[in-house]
Amino acid sequence: MNDKLYTIGVDYGTLSARAIVCRVSDGAVLSQCDHPYTHAVMTDCLPNGTRMPMGWSLQDPNDYLESLTISVRGAVEKAGVPIESIRGISIDFTTSTVMPVDENNKPLCNDPRFASRPDAWCKVWKHHGAQAEADALTALFAEKDPELLLLTGGRVSPECLPSKLLEVLHHDREVFDTMARYMEAGDWVTSMMTGTTIRALASMRNKAFYRDGIGLPPCLEEAYPELRGWADTLMSGQKVDIAQKAGELCPAMAERLGLCPGIAVGVFEADGHVALPGVGVSGDGAAMLSAGTSAALILCAREMRPVHGACTIGNNGILPGYWGYASGQAAFGDLLGWFVGHCVPPQTAEEAASRGISVHQLLTEKAAAMRPGSTGLLAIDWWNGDKSRGDMNVSGMFLGMTLQTTPEQMYRALLESLAFAVRRMIDAYEEQGILLNILHVGGGISYKNPLFMQIISDVTGKTLRCSAPLPAACVGSAMFAATAAGLYPTLDEAVTAMNCLGDVTYTPNPEATAQYLPLYKEYQTLSAYFSEENPVMHHLKSISRGE
């Protein structure tokens, strides 16, 4: 392999886009550059001041192109390589992050007629306004297409594309009638780069319930006549399978990005999924925890088994030739960020500042001195809903608070609650005979918080192998670009050569694992009570919305 050929991988996260220039021969990351979205995530109002409904999360798609331009140009400039040596580019994106567009793929929010209409904007993956539609789809599939529910963990999520599409239909009929397509943001950016309308089949399988040989769910058109023909219209475009070439960089985007026109553009993948090859996982049996703003447990297997709580189960949905499984937590790193930003007293922040460390570092240091269970606290990690059960109307909680409770005790309880949720996901797979022995971990938390990694290892009883301090999703996207460009015949070969798996390993402490077991059982009992027996969390959410 020529050691002077490069590809670009771009990771679109919840708040920013990051680009890397990666050497194809060995995966060395020469440079990286990220740029935040100007409007971040809009939860209160649109840019013109229009108020939004409670529970909504929207973005401005124009921010995606701005961040792509700045991050790619910045990474290429830092790398200092000739642009002629860059042979491909590929992106990953949060899913389902979706938007309505016109026949020219212009986002409807850019049309002055719809600038004040929330449904015309891009709905972020964690937008949970479509819970009612998700519940209706769950009931519909249970009656008309029960096999489909086996691929969604038994319940449809409000985060998936059909839930959000129905929300547009019910909430703003004019926007629904005007749109020519309803697009994943990852498909939209890829289409902008190639100049043609592209649809990633992996995303359609994972987030739109597309099945090979069947297509999109026929019962949807029966139940909702407005969706008749949606496969040919709203989901139209060139369908490209996983790890394939979506097209070539068109001249206009090449000029914008400072790259050569005609280089290969890979089909987009989900951000959590693409980190799987990024950390070196390419076959049957190994699993990866993507630990970032949210978290996802990703793995591949040769056969399909129904796993309760899996968000998606799709053939050729993550790696070519495998059934891909994904379970998730809707709040992970952002839960810890919320606590530090809103629940820490001034004296804690002052102590951290006086020592020249972050509040996270101070709380982690103090929490590390505690033994499992010593806080007297038990937390439920549903601050952004329970993604594994597809229920976004439940919420987070602390149990066991006293006047003596300290911020570091609360912080440790949150770390433990997130680890309990990871174990709950692992248990669901192992109950179906899908055994996980080693858990690869990617994402910034994997190399920024050793205490958290050790707690996850102790709670789950699993060995963790962490990625190098590199953006694993970007590296995975760079692999997809290399495969699309024909620099590797298969994705497996690209994974072997280019992965960023590090040498940091965490092994479970048997004593701590035993100490956590009774606490985990209480977590199971408490979470089952509030999700299955007592609807108080649902009632609180309804009351807060004035219902």
PEGIQUI-V290848 format. One record per residue. N is the residue number from 0. RES is the residue in three letters. SS is DSSP state (@ for helix, = for strand, . for the rest). PSI is psi as a letter, one per 30 degrees, with the letter a starting at -180 (999 if undefined). D_FIRST is the distance of its C-alpha to the first C-alpha in Angstrom with 2 decimals. Layout:
N;RES;SS;PSI;D_FIRST  N;RES;SS;PSI;D_FIRST
This chain:
0;MET;.;k;0.00  1;ASN;.;k;3.80  2;ASP;.;g;6.11  3;LYS;.;g;8.80  4;LEU;.;k;8.53  5;TYR;=;l;11.08  6;THR;=;l;13.38  7;ILE;=;k;17.00  8;GLY;=;k;18.82  9;VAL;=;k;22.60  10;ASP;=;j;25.01  11;TYR;=;j;28.55  12;GLY;.;a;30.92  13;THR;.;e;34.70  14;LEU;.;f;35.43  15;SER;=;l;32.42  16;ALA;=;k;28.96  17;ARG;=;k;26.04  18;ALA;=;k;22.79  19;ILE;=;l;19.66  20;VAL;=;k;16.71  21;CYS;=;k;13.69  22;ARG;=;k;10.32  23;VAL;.;e;7.82  24;SER;.;e;5.50  25;ASP;.;g;8.95  26;GLY;.;g;11.61  27;ALA;.;k;13.45  28;VAL;=;j;16.28  29;LEU;=;e;17.06  30;SER;=;l;20.28  31;GLN;=;l;22.60  32;CYS;=;k;25.82  33;ASP;=;l;28.43  34;HIS;=;k;31.60  35;PRO;=;l;34.58  36;TYR;.;k;36.29  37;THR;.;e;39.40  38;HIS;.;g;41.63  39;ALA;.;b;39.89  40;VAL;.;k;41.49  41;MET;=;j;44.93  42;THR;.;f;47.38  43;ASP;.;e;50.74  44;CYS;=;l;50.83  45;LEU;.;l;48.95  46;PRO;.;f;48.28  47;ASN;.;g;51.67  48;GLY;.;f;53.49  49;THR;.;k;53.96  50;ARG;=;k;54.39  51;MET;.;l;52.19  52;PRO;.;l;53.31  53;MET;.;k;52.92  54;GLY;.;g;49.73  55;TRP;.;l;47.64  56;SER;.;j;44.24  57;LEU;=;l;43.06  58;GLN;=;l;40.48  59;ASP;.;j;40.27  60;PRO;@;f;37.32  61;ASN;@;f;37.47  62;ASP;@;e;36.25  63;TYR;@;e;32.98  64;LEU;@;e;32.16  65;GLU;@;e;33.43  66;SER;@;e;31.28  67;LEU;@;e;28.18  68;THR;@;e;28.85  69;ILE;@;e;29.63  70;SER;@;e;26.89  71;VAL;@;e;24.03  72;ARG;@;e;25.49  73;GLY;@;e;26.08  74;ALA;@;e;22.59  75;VAL;@;e;21.08  76;GLU;@;e;23.78  77;LYS;@;e;23.21  78;ALA;@;e;19.44  79;GLY;.;g;20.23  80;VAL;.;l;17.06  81;PRO;.;k;17.64  82;ILE;@;f;18.24  83;GLU;@;f;16.52  84;SER;@;f;13.11  85;ILE;=;j;14.18  86;ARG;=;f;13.31  87;GLY;=;l;15.31  88;ILE;=;k;18.11  89;SER;=;l;19.85  90;ILE;=;l;22.97  91;ASP;=;l;24.92  92;PHE;=;l;28.69  93;THR;.;k;31.78  94;THR;.;k;33.52  95;SER;.;j;35.95  96;THR;.;j;36.34  97;VAL;=;l;38.02  98;MET;=;l;39.92  99;PRO;=;k;42.16  100;VAL;=;l;41.21  101;ASP;.;a;42.99  102;GLU;.;f;42.01  103;ASN;.;g;39.78  104;ASN;.;g;38.05  105;LYS;.;k;40.11  106;PRO;=;k;40.94  107;LEU;@;f;44.68  108;CYS;@;f;45.13  109;ASN;@;f;44.51  110;ASP;.;k;47.53  111;PRO;@;f;50.66  112;ARG;@;f;52.55  113;PHE;@;g;50.46  114;ALA;.;f;49.59  115;SER;.;g;52.17  116;ARG;.;j;51.25  117;PRO;@;e;49.07  118;ASP;@;f;47.88  119;ALA;@;f;46.33  120;TRP;.;l;43.88  121;CYS;=;k;40.67  122;LYS;=;j;41.46  123;VAL;.;l;39.15  124;TRP;.;e;37.93  125;LYS;.;g;40.68  126;HIS;.;k;43.43  127;HIS;.;g;46.07  128;GLY;.;f;48.72  129;ALA;.;g;48.15  130;GLN;@;e;49.42  131;ALA;@;e;52.39  132;GLU;@;e;50.20  133;ALA;@;e;47.91  134;ASP;@;e;51.01  135;ALA;@;e;52.29  136;LEU;@;e;49.03  137;THR;@;e;49.15  138;ALA;@;e;52.69  139;LEU;@;e;51.82  140;PHE;@;e;48.93  141;ALA;@;e;51.06  142;GLU;@;e;53.64  143;LYS;@;f;51.70  144;ASP;.;i;48.19  145;PRO;@;f;48.17  146;GLU;@;f;44.94  147;LEU;@;e;43.19  148;LEU;@;f;44.41  149;LEU;.;f;42.58  150;LEU;.;f;39.34  151;THR;.;g;40.67  152;GLY;.;g;42.01  153;GLY;.;f;45.52  154;ARG;.;k;45.92  155;VAL;.;k;44.60  156;SER;.;k;43.34  157;PRO;.;f;44.60  158;GLU;.;f;41.05  159;CYS;.;l;39.90  160;LEU;@;e;39.94  161;PRO;@;e;43.07  162;SER;@;e;45.14  163;LYS;@;e;44.43  164;LEU;@;e;44.99  165;LEU;@;e;48.39  166;GLU;@;e;49.18  167;VAL;@;e;48.83  168;LEU;@;e;51.06  169;HIS;@;f;53.69  170;HIS;@;e;53.54  171;ASP;.;i;53.21  172;ARG;@;e;53.93  173;GLU;@;e;53.63  174;VAL;@;e;50.03  175;PHE;@;e;49.31  176;ASP;@;f;51.03  177;THR;@;e;49.32  178;MET;.;k;45.68  179;ALA;.;e;43.73  180;ARG;=;l;40.87  181;TYR;=;j;40.22  182;MET;=;k;36.60  183;GLU;=;k;34.30  184;ALA;@;e;33.33  185;GLY;@;e;29.64  186;ASP;@;e;30.24  187;TRP;@;e;32.27  188;VAL;@;e;29.67  189;THR;@;e;27.02  190;SER;@;e;29.72  191;MET;@;e;30.41  192;MET;@;e;26.79  193;THR;@;f;26.62  194;GLY;.;g;30.29  195;THR;.;l;30.89  196;THR;.;j;32.38  197;ILE;=;k;29.84  198;ARG;=;k;30.74  199;ALA;=;j;28.36  200;LEU;@;e;29.58  201;ALA;@;e;28.56  202;SER;@;e;30.84  203;MET;@;e;33.55  204;ARG;@;e;33.49  205;ASN;@;e;33.61  206;LYS;@;f;35.95  207;ALA;.;g;37.90  208;PHE;.;g;38.64  209;TYR;.;k;36.91  210;ARG;=;k;36.79  211;ASP;.;k;35.14  212;GLY;.;f;38.01  213;ILE;.;e;40.44  214;GLY;=;a;38.98  215;LEU;.;l;40.68  216;PRO;.;j;43.78  217;PRO;@;e;46.66  218;CYS;@;f;49.29  219;LEU;@;e;48.37  220;GLU;@;e;49.69  221;GLU;@;e;52.78  222;ALA;@;e;53.54  223;TYR;.;j;52.69  224;PRO;@;f;53.71  225;GLU;@;f;52.18  226;LEU;@;g;48.73  227;ARG;.;k;49.39  228;GLY;.;g;46.52  229;TRP;.;f;44.25  230;ALA;.;e;41.31  231;ASP;.;f;41.73  232;THR;.;d;42.62  233;LEU;.;f;41.82  234;MET;.;g;38.52  235;SER;.;l;37.68  236;GLY;.;l;34.31  237;GLN;=;j;31.20  238;LYS;=;k;30.21  239;VAL;=;k;26.49  240;ASP;.;l;25.31  241;ILE;.;k;23.12  242;ALA;.;g;19.35  243;GLN;.;l;19.96  244;LYS;=;k;19.82  245;ALA;=;f;23.19  246;GLY;=;a;23.10  247;GLU;=;k;22.11  248;LEU;.;k;23.21  249;CYS;.;l;26.64  250;PRO;@;e;27.88  251;ALA;@;e;30.39  252;MET;@;e;28.05  253;ALA;@;e;25.39  254;GLU;@;e;28.20  255;ARG;@;e;29.36  256;LEU;@;f;26.05  257;GLY;.;h;25.06  258;LEU;.;l;21.91  259;CYS;.;k;21.15  260;PRO;.;l;22.93  261;GLY;.;f;21.23  262;ILE;.;l;18.08  263;ALA;=;k;17.62  264;VAL;=;k;20.04  265;GLY;=;l;19.71  266;VAL;.;k;22.96  267;PHE;.;l;24.49  268;GLU;=;l;25.00  269;ALA;=;k;27.76  270;ASP;@;e;27.13  271;GLY;@;e;28.14  272;HIS;@;e;26.19  273;VAL;@;f;22.79  274;ALA;@;f;23.09  275;LEU;@;e;23.05  276;PRO;@;f;19.30  277;GLY;@;e;18.99  278;VAL;.;g;20.64  279;GLY;.;g;18.80  280;VAL;.;k;21.33  281;SER;.;g;20.07  282;GLY;.;a;22.89  283;ASP;.;k;26.60  284;GLY;.;f;28.96  285;ALA;.;l;27.30  286;ALA;=;l;28.67  287;MET;=;k;27.98  288;LEU;=;j;30.56  289;SER;=;j;29.63  290;ALA;=;j;32.08  291;GLY;.;b;32.76  292;THR;.;e;35.67  293;SER;.;a;36.12  294;ALA;=;l;34.62  295;ALA;=;k;33.10  296;LEU;=;j;32.68  297;ILE;=;k;29.84  298;LEU;=;l;28.99  299;CYS;=;k;28.03  300;ALA;=;l;29.87  301;ARG;.;f;30.10  302;GLU;.;l;33.70  303;MET;.;k;35.88  304;ARG;.;k;38.62  305;PRO;.;k;40.93  306;VAL;.;j;40.53  307;HIS;.;k;43.33  308;GLY;.;f;42.19  309;ALA;.;k;38.63  310;CYS;.;e;38.13  311;THR;=;k;35.86  312;ILE;=;j;34.91  313;GLY;=;k;32.78  314;ASN;=;k;30.89  315;ASN;.;h;27.32  316;GLY;.;f;28.37  317;ILE;.;e;25.70  318;LEU;.;k;22.98  319;PRO;.;k;22.69  320;GLY;.;g;25.01  321;TYR;.;l;26.98  322;TRP;=;k;30.20  323;GLY;=;k;29.62  324;TYR;=;k;32.38  325;ALA;=;k;33.17  326;SER;=;l;36.16  327;GLY;=;l;36.88  328;GLN;=;k;39.09  329;ALA;.;f;40.15  330;ALA;.;k;40.82  331;PHE;.;c;38.87  332;GLY;@;e;37.92  333;ASP;@;f;40.26  334;LEU;@;e;43.11  335;LEU;@;e;42.79  336;GLY;@;e;42.54  337;TRP;@;e;45.67  338;PHE;@;e;47.56  339;VAL;@;e;46.75  340;GLY;@;f;47.60  341;HIS;@;f;50.81  342;CYS;.;g;52.27  343;VAL;.;k;52.05  344;PRO;.;l;55.28  345;PRO;@;e;55.42  346;GLN;@;f;56.02  347;THR;@;e;52.70  348;ALA;@;e;50.83  349;GLU;@;e;52.99  350;GLU;@;e;52.22  351;ALA;@;e;48.47  352;ALA;@;e;48.85  353;SER;@;f;51.04  354;ARG;@;f;48.40  355;GLY;.;g;45.56  356;ILE;.;l;43.65  357;SER;.;l;43.09  358;VAL;@;e;45.51  359;HIS;@;e;42.77  360;GLN;@;e;42.26  361;LEU;@;e;46.02  362;LEU;@;e;46.63  363;THR;@;e;43.76  364;GLU;@;e;45.20  365;LYS;@;e;48.65  366;ALA;@;f;47.52  367;ALA;.;f;45.67  368;ALA;.;f;49.07  369;MET;.;k;50.39  370;ARG;.;l;50.36  371;PRO;.;k;49.54  372;GLY;.;f;52.53  373;SER;.;f;54.38  374;THR;.;f;54.30  375;GLY;.;g;56.62  376;LEU;.;l;54.52  377;LEU;=;k;52.69  378;ALA;=;k;50.64  379;ILE;=;k;49.44  380;ASP;.;g;46.12  381;TRP;.;h;47.04  382;TRP;.;f;47.23  383;ASN;.;h;45.26  384;GLY;.;l;46.41  385;ASP;=;j;45.38  386;LYS;@;e;42.21  387;SER;@;e;42.12  388;ARG;@;g;45.54  389;GLY;.;g;45.00  390;ASP;=;j;48.07  391;MET;.;g;47.81  392;ASN;.;g;51.55  393;VAL;.;l;51.55  394;SER;.;l;51.13  395;GLY;.;l;50.48  396;MET;=;l;53.14  397;PHE;=;k;54.19  398;LEU;=;k;56.75  399;GLY;.;g;58.78  400;MET;.;k;59.15  401;THR;.;l;62.03  402;LEU;.;f;63.48  403;GLN;.;f;61.67  404;THR;.;k;58.16  405;THR;.;l;55.77  406;PRO;@;e;52.64  407;GLU;@;e;50.45  408;GLN;@;e;51.94  409;MET;@;e;51.17  410;TYR;@;e;47.61  411;ARG;@;e;47.09  412;ALA;@;e;48.71  413;LEU;@;e;46.24  414;LEU;@;e;43.28  415;GLU;@;e;44.88  416;SER;@;e;45.58  417;LEU;@;e;41.94  418;ALA;@;e;41.01  419;PHE;@;e;43.78  420;ALA;@;e;42.33  421;VAL;@;e;38.92  422;ARG;@;e;40.82  423;ARG;@;e;42.77  424;MET;@;e;39.60  425;ILE;@;e;38.27  426;ASP;@;e;41.71  427;ALA;@;e;41.65  428;TYR;@;e;38.50  429;GLU;@;f;39.76  430;GLU;.;f;43.12  431;GLN;.;g;41.35  432;GLY;.;g;39.67  433;ILE;.;j;36.22  434;LEU;.;k;35.85  435;LEU;.;j;33.68  436;ASN;.;e;33.19  437;ILE;=;k;30.52  438;LEU;=;j;30.24  439;HIS;=;k;27.12  440;VAL;=;k;28.21  441;GLY;=;l;26.52  442;GLY;.;l;28.21  443;GLY;.;e;29.93  444;ILE;@;f;32.81  445;SER;@;f;30.65  446;TYR;@;g;30.21  447;LYS;@;f;33.33  448;ASN;.;i;36.06  449;PRO;@;e;35.99  450;LEU;@;e;39.53  451;PHE;@;e;38.60  452;MET;@;e;35.72  453;GLN;@;e;38.12  454;ILE;@;e;40.77  455;ILE;@;e;38.44  456;SER;@;e;37.52  457;ASP;@;e;41.22  458;VAL;@;e;42.47  459;THR;@;f;40.00  460;GLY;.;g;39.87  461;LYS;.;k;36.08  462;THR;=;k;33.41  463;LEU;=;k;31.23  464;ARG;=;j;27.62  465;CYS;=;l;26.91  466;SER;=;l;23.88  467;ALA;.;l;22.94  468;PRO;.;i;24.91  469;LEU;.;l;22.48  470;PRO;.;j;23.18  471;ALA;@;e;21.85  472;ALA;@;e;22.66  473;CYS;@;e;20.68  474;VAL;@;e;17.57  475;GLY;@;e;18.30  476;SER;@;e;18.77  477;ALA;@;e;15.48  478;MET;@;e;13.93  479;PHE;@;e;16.28  480;ALA;@;e;15.25  481;ALA;@;e;11.54  482;THR;@;e;13.00  483;ALA;@;e;15.58  484;ALA;.;f;13.30  485;GLY;.;g;11.68  486;LEU;.;f;8.11  487;TYR;.;k;8.93  488;PRO;.;e;11.83  489;THR;.;l;13.91  490;LEU;@;e;14.84  491;ASP;@;e;15.15  492;GLU;@;e;11.48  493;ALA;@;e;10.97  494;VAL;@;e;14.00  495;THR;@;e;12.95  496;ALA;@;e;9.94  497;MET;@;g;11.70  498;ASN;.;l;15.41  499;CYS;.;h;17.99  500;LEU;=;k;20.42  501;GLY;=;a;22.54  502;ASP;=;g;24.68  503;VAL;=;k;28.05  504;THR;=;k;30.09  505;TYR;=;k;33.62  506;THR;.;k;35.86  507;PRO;.;k;39.19  508;ASN;.;j;42.41  509;PRO;@;e;44.74  510;GLU;@;e;47.82  511;ALA;@;e;46.48  512;THR;@;e;45.34  513;ALA;@;e;48.90  514;GLN;@;e;50.40  515;TYR;@;f;48.39  516;LEU;@;e;49.39  517;PRO;@;e;52.90  518;LEU;@;e;51.65  519;TYR;@;e;49.01  520;LYS;@;e;51.77  521;GLU;@;e;53.82  522;TYR;@;e;50.89  523;GLN;@;e;50.70  524;THR;@;e;54.46  525;LEU;@;e;54.58  526;SER;@;e;51.72  527;ALA;@;e;53.23  528;TYR;@;e;56.61  529;PHE;@;f;55.54  530;SER;@;f;53.31  531;GLU;@;e;55.57  532;GLU;@;e;59.13  533;ASN;.;j;59.98  534;PRO;.;g;58.99  535;VAL;@;e;60.05  536;MET;@;e;56.61  537;HIS;@;e;56.71  538;HIS;@;e;60.22  539;LEU;@;e;59.29  540;LYS;@;e;56.52  541;SER;@;e;59.03  542;ILE;@;e;61.67  543;SER;@;f;59.29  544;ARG;.;g;58.61  545;GLY;.;g;62.34  546;GLU;.;999;62.38
